[in-house]
């Protein structure tokens, strides 16, 4: 083999190794948990706003914002920040079977039944300004990210994620 052939072969192998490493990195979703302040919980008196059929509620008293709504299948890392200045929040991940059907909800506890919803993992309660992360191996499908502190899901603190 000539010197030129060896250089070309080495360059091709190096590109393959670098490309393989890039594919092995998990997708990253930046997640913001937010609310409109201490009066947000007062909105529960007006009735729950839950249910995916209602669509996203950008004017709701609470919410979850994500840097991307679609990620590739495989490892996905959620970097979660509680951007509230007054409330504790968390992020739970569950699969969605039918977007027209709300998650199983215990009205007395004002919480989603995480086991019945098939929760895959969570970043547990974060105080104001705290951060946490979670990495999951995700298959293609639709998922819901939600806060399961009493009343928060019902007030619109959820968003959908598509894994392709």
Order of alpha helices (4+ residues) and beta strands (2+ residues): alpha-beta-beta-beta-beta-beta-beta-beta-alpha-beta-beta-beta-beta
